[in-house]
Every structure is written in structure tokens, then in C-alpha cells.
Amino acid sequence: MFSETQNVKYDVKTSTVIFQGKPITLVERTPILSPRQREQRKKEIEGKLFNIFRKYANTDKKSA
């Protein structure tokens, strides 16, 4: 499992948008990962999403 406490550097992009007449500052942080780390993170996310989708697919079958 990918540890969130690792010392990860981030690419930071900041922009300001107007919402309901007020300026809102958006900060987008993207982790800078090695190809190996990126693949590991991708597999973890895919596995978690699969479990969520499987859970709801099983729920739909029970209610039918």
C-alpha cells in the first residue's frame, strides 16, 4: 500500500476563479512520482474502485 507519509514532492498550479462574485483561489497539487510509484498508485486505486463497483453491483442484484 502506498504510504501517504512518504516525502513526496508536488507540482503546484494555482489559479483564481470568480464564484458568485467572489474570487476563489484553487490550488491543484499533483504528486511527482517515479514511473514505478505511479504504477503502484494506479493499481491501488483501480483495486479500491473495483471493490466499490462490485459492492454496488451486488446490491443491485439483490434489489431486482
C-alpha positions in Angstrom: 0.0 0.0 0.0 1.2 3.5 -0.8 2.1 5.4 2.3 0.8 9.0 2.4 3.5 9.8 4.9 6.3 9.4 2.4 8.3 12.5 1.4 6.5 13.3 -1.9 7.1 16.4 -3.9 4.2 18.1 -5.6 3.7 20.1 -8.8 1.6 23.0 -7.7 -0.7 25.0 -10.0 -2.6 27.9 -8.6 -5.5 29.8 -10.3 -8.2 32.2 -9.2 -11.8 31.9 -10.4 -14.8 34.0 -9.7 -17.7 32.2 -8.0 -20.9 34.1 -7.1 -19.0 37.3 -7.4 -16.2 36.3 -5.1 -12.6 35.3 -6.0 -11.8 31.8 -5.1 -8.2 30.5 -5.2 -7.8 27.0 -6.5 -4.6 25.1 -5.7 -4.0 21.9 -7.7 -1.3 19.6 -6.3 -0.1 16.7 -8.4 2.4 14.3 -6.8 5.7 13.9 -8.7 6.2 10.1 -8.7 8.6 7.8 -10.4 7.1 5.5 -13.0 7.1 2.6 -10.6 5.4 4.6 -7.9 2.8 5.9 -10.4 2.0 2.3 -11.5 1.7 1.2 -7.9 -0.6 4.1 -7.0 -2.7 3.3 -10.2 -3.1 -0.4 -9.2 -4.2 0.5 -5.7 -6.8 3.0 -6.9 -8.1 0.5 -9.5 -8.4 -2.2 -6.9 -10.3 0.1 -4.5 -12.7 1.3 -7.3 -13.3 -2.3 -8.3 -14.3 -3.2 -4.8 -16.7 -0.3 -4.6 -18.3 -1.1 -8.0 -18.5 -4.8 -7.1 -20.3 -3.8 -3.8 -22.9 -1.8 -5.6 -23.3 -4.3 -8.4 -24.1 -7.0 -5.8 -26.6 -4.6 -4.1 -28.4 -4.0 -7.5 -28.8 -7.8 -8.0 -30.4 -8.2 -4.5 -33.0 -5.5 -5.1 -34.1 -6.9 -8.5 
